[in-house]
Amino acid sequence: MTALSSRSFLVAALGAIALTSSAIAQGGGGGGGGQARPPENLQVLPKDMPRDQVTTIMRGFTGALGVTCGYCHSEREGTPITPAGGGAPAGAGGAPGGGPGGGGGGPPLNYALDTKLQKQTARHMLKMVDSINKVFLTALPTRDMASPIAVTCMTCHRGVARPMTIDMVLAQAIEKNGVDTAIARYRSLRTDVSAGRYDFREQPVTVAALRLAAAGKHDEALRLLQMNLEYNPTSANVDNEIADVMIAKRDSTAAIARLRAILQKNPNDRRARTRLTQLGVTP
């Protein structure tokens, strides 16, 4: 696949992104006061796509990934910094600045350069989104054509440059810096503006903990599950997972105490009763 064949890609694949970043799109107009030059070096988007449509798509990227234009585009050499509140510097071709959503105030960028890996990756992502929407989703035999669902960058990224589920975030933090760092990271993400980007229900943390337990890292798994129970104090599932990890750790005394505590809260918990019976204890 080379250039996308239809400008409908703007609406079908990226329109939702532009809408979600409407507040950003209202910031910096991008023009330098003169006639805007046509976009250069378009390889995936139609080569004749007007600059304002290209800019709308790019603003959608910044909103979906939570980045600025400089994330993908290289700085322009030998050009002064854009004046605060001003338009694009001379030679910038009327392109948006480097700030969020294309607003002015950032370093001048050379949008035609292909030197950054992120830009090359973005092209692959555009092709992937186009293929999903135009080939794979249209081939679904049960697709609702009255209101078809389309994939956009926001579908996966949700405001982060590298889309990861919260269990992946925890696993990465544990691998690099240990479980204490992972727990601190989790608590921080729950309280800042990132909260809407991740699934903070109990299941993702449980998944991360069970992966640790499967690898024999029982103490780290228990730390995550205890934190999970803190945020989900009435969850019988988290309680039972804690008991199961204790059993796997061969700490039957602690496991039995945990299972009995579960039955005090819910005498009809079948999972806890089964585990106690397996441990040779009368429920």
FENDARA-V799839 format. One line per field, one symbol per residue. ss: DSSP state (A for helix, B for strand, O for the rest). burial: 1 if it has 9 or more other ideal C-beta (glycine too) atoms within 8 Angstrom, else 0. A space follows every 50 residues. Layout:
BEGIN
ss = ???
burial = ???
END
This chain:
BEGIN
ss = OOOOOOOAAAAAOOAAAAAAOAAAAOOOOOOOOOOOOOOOOOOOOOOOOO AAAAAAAAAAAAAAAOOBAAAOOBBOOOOOOOOOOOOOOOOOOOOOOOOB OOOOOOOOBBOOOOOOAAAAAAAAAAAAAAAAAAAAOOOOOOOOAAAOOO OOAAAAAOOOOOOOOAAAAAAAAAAAAOAAAAAAAAAAAAAOAAAAAOOO OAAAAAAAAAAAAAOOOAAAAAAAAAAAAAAOOOOAAAAAAAAAAAAAOO OAAAAAAAAAAAAAAOOOOAAAAAAAAAOOOOO
burial = 00110000110111111101100110110111000100100101110010 10111111111111111111111011001001000011100111111111 11111111111010010011011011101111100010000000000001 11110011110000011011111100001011101100110001100101 01011111111110000101111111111011001101111111111010 010011011111101000100110111010000
END
